[in-house]
């Protein structure tokens, strides 16, 4: 049987809000092709992610990793800040 501990999803997104304590809201964008018109469309999703050090600020690009449920809405952790906001 394979060890699935290392098979967690990782997504890259932008921090929208850091007003909560140790929590940030991250917007993740992906492109999907429209089934009829064959045009690429941007789809967005917002995730609440755990930021233990309160290091993220609004506009940062971050890498979030799937984790166990941390609260009612938090199922992701900030694993890396890729690019700080200017």
TABEL-V34866 format. One record per helix or strand. SS is the DSSP state (H for helix, E for strand). FROM is the first residue (numbers start at 0). TO is the last residue. If there is no record, write none. Layout:
# TABEL-V34866
<<SS | FROM | TO> <SS | FROM | TO>>
This chain:
# TABEL-V34866
<<E | 9 | 16> <E | 22 | 32> <E | 39 | 49> <E | 60 | 65> <E | 73 | 82>>
